């Protein structure tokens, strides 16, 4: 239940910031914040980095499939410390995926507005940040911190054989 509340809160924050960008940046285009960062209104009709431009329904279907997989995986996790970290990463990914899903479903495009101008980098939004951070966390926890759990019976059997 906590995960649903957090995911909902992340989606709400994402949608509020996109609404602000739509209402205040759309007509202006860009507001320079610093010499290396600006707020720039972009309607992204593709996926990350503008890939799959115009593939709205494909991206909607893929989002539903990915969210289903994340939900199933989340439910399969236990309550040990490592699984809790993986759950946090899944919550971040799901919050971001749902935020962009809502845009694609109801607007036909995703609103992006964070623009790092110091380097050549695509404009992005809070949902994108959640997906990337959650993905990195997931990879780190699964790659470096997950432990294969061996059933106690097998461990005891192996210990007796070694003795």
C-alpha positions as CSV (number, residue, x, y, z in Angstrom):
1,X,0.0,0.0,0.0
2,X,2.9,2.4,0.8
3,X,4.3,1.8,-2.7
4,X,1.1,2.8,-4.3
5,X,0.9,6.0,-2.3
6,X,4.6,6.9,-3.1
7,X,4.1,6.1,-6.8
8,X,0.9,8.2,-6.9
9,X,2.8,11.1,-5.2
10,X,5.6,10.9,-7.7
11,X,3.1,10.9,-10.6
12,X,1.3,13.9,-9.1
13,X,4.6,15.9,-8.7
14,X,5.6,15.0,-12.3
15,X,2.2,16.1,-13.6
16,X,2.2,19.3,-11.7
17,X,5.7,20.3,-13.0
18,X,4.6,19.4,-16.6
19,X,1.5,21.5,-16.2
20,X,3.6,24.4,-15.0
21,X,5.9,24.0,-18.0
22,X,2.8,23.8,-20.3
23,X,1.2,26.9,-18.8
24,X,4.3,29.1,-18.4
25,X,7.0,27.8,-20.8
26,X,5.0,26.9,-23.9
27,X,4.7,30.4,-25.2
28,X,8.1,31.5,-24.0
29,X,10.1,28.5,-25.2
30,X,13.2,28.8,-23.0
31,X,14.2,30.5,-19.8
32,X,17.9,30.5,-19.0
33,X,18.5,29.7,-15.4
34,X,22.3,29.6,-15.5
35,X,24.9,29.5,-18.3
36,X,24.7,25.7,-18.3
37,X,21.0,25.0,-17.5
38,X,17.7,26.3,-18.8
39,X,14.0,25.4,-18.8
40,X,13.0,24.7,-22.3
41,X,9.5,23.5,-23.4
42,X,9.5,20.5,-25.7
43,X,6.7,18.2,-26.8
44,X,8.3,14.8,-27.1
45,X,6.3,12.5,-29.4
46,X,8.7,9.7,-29.1
47,X,10.6,7.8,-26.4
48,X,13.9,8.7,-24.7
49,X,16.1,10.9,-26.8
50,X,13.3,11.3,-29.3
51,X,13.6,7.6,-30.5
52,X,10.5,6.0,-31.9
53,X,9.0,9.4,-32.9
54,X,5.3,9.1,-33.5
55,X,5.0,5.6,-32.1
56,X,2.5,6.7,-29.4
57,X,0.3,3.6,-29.2
58,X,3.4,1.3,-29.3
59,X,4.9,3.2,-26.4
60,X,1.6,3.1,-24.5
61,X,1.4,-0.7,-24.9
62,X,5.1,-1.2,-24.0
63,X,4.5,1.0,-20.9
64,X,1.6,-1.2,-19.8
65,X,3.6,-4.3,-20.3
66,X,6.6,-3.0,-18.4
67,X,4.5,-1.7,-15.6
68,X,2.9,-5.2,-15.4
69,X,6.3,-6.9,-15.2
70,X,7.5,-4.4,-12.6
71,X,4.3,-5.1,-10.5
72,X,4.7,-8.8,-10.7
73,X,8.4,-8.6,-9.8
74,X,7.7,-6.2,-6.9
75,X,5.2,-8.7,-5.5
76,X,7.7,-11.6,-5.7
77,X,10.2,-9.8,-3.6
78,X,10.6,-10.5,0.1
79,X,11.2,-8.2,3.0
80,X,14.9,-8.6,3.5
81,X,17.1,-5.5,3.3
82,X,18.3,-6.2,-0.3
83,X,14.8,-6.7,-1.6
84,X,13.7,-3.5,0.1
85,X,16.3,-1.6,-1.9
86,X,15.1,-3.2,-5.2
87,X,11.6,-2.3,-4.3
88,X,12.6,1.3,-3.9
89,X,14.1,1.3,-7.4
90,X,11.0,-0.3,-8.8
91,X,8.8,2.3,-7.2
92,X,10.9,5.1,-8.8
93,X,10.8,3.4,-12.2
94,X,7.0,2.8,-12.0
95,X,6.4,6.4,-10.9
96,X,8.3,7.8,-13.8
97,X,6.8,5.3,-16.3
98,X,3.3,6.2,-15.1
99,X,4.0,9.9,-15.4
100,X,5.1,9.7,-19.0
101,X,2.3,7.1,-19.7
102,X,-0.3,9.7,-18.5
103,X,1.1,12.3,-20.9
104,X,1.1,9.9,-23.9
105,X,-2.3,8.6,-23.2
106,X,-4.1,11.9,-22.7
107,X,-1.9,14.4,-24.7
108,X,-0.3,12.3,-27.3
109,X,3.2,13.6,-26.3
110,X,5.4,13.9,-23.2
111,X,6.3,17.3,-21.9
112,X,10.0,17.8,-21.3
113,X,11.5,21.0,-19.9
114,X,14.8,20.4,-18.1
115,X,17.7,21.3,-20.4
116,X,21.3,21.0,-19.6
117,X,22.8,23.4,-22.2
118,X,26.5,23.0,-21.2
119,X,26.6,19.6,-23.0
120,X,24.6,18.2,-25.9
121,X,21.9,16.4,-23.9
122,X,18.2,15.9,-24.6
123,X,15.6,17.9,-22.7
124,X,14.0,15.8,-20.0
125,X,11.4,15.8,-17.1
126,X,11.0,14.5,-13.6
127,X,9.6,11.2,-14.8
128,X,12.7,10.7,-16.9
129,X,14.9,11.4,-13.8
130,X,12.9,8.9,-11.8
131,X,13.2,6.2,-14.5
132,X,17.0,6.7,-14.9
133,X,17.7,6.9,-11.1
134,X,15.5,3.9,-10.4
135,X,17.1,2.0,-13.3
136,X,20.6,2.7,-12.0
137,X,19.6,1.7,-8.5
138,X,18.0,-1.5,-9.7
139,X,21.1,-2.4,-11.7
140,X,23.5,-1.6,-8.8
141,X,21.5,-3.6,-6.2
142,X,20.9,-6.6,-8.5
143,X,24.4,-6.7,-9.8
144,X,26.4,-6.0,-6.7
145,X,24.3,-6.6,-3.7
146,X,21.9,-9.4,-4.5
147,X,22.7,-12.7,-2.8
148,X,21.5,-16.0,-4.0
149,X,19.7,-17.6,-1.2
150,X,20.4,-21.3,-0.8
151,X,17.7,-23.3,1.0
152,X,18.8,-24.4,4.5
153,X,18.5,-28.1,3.6
154,X,21.0,-27.8,0.8
155,X,23.4,-25.8,2.9
156,X,23.3,-28.3,5.7
157,X,23.7,-31.2,3.3
158,X,26.8,-29.6,1.7
159,X,28.3,-28.8,5.2
160,X,27.9,-32.4,6.3
161,X,29.5,-33.7,3.0
162,X,32.5,-31.4,3.5
163,X,33.0,-32.6,7.1
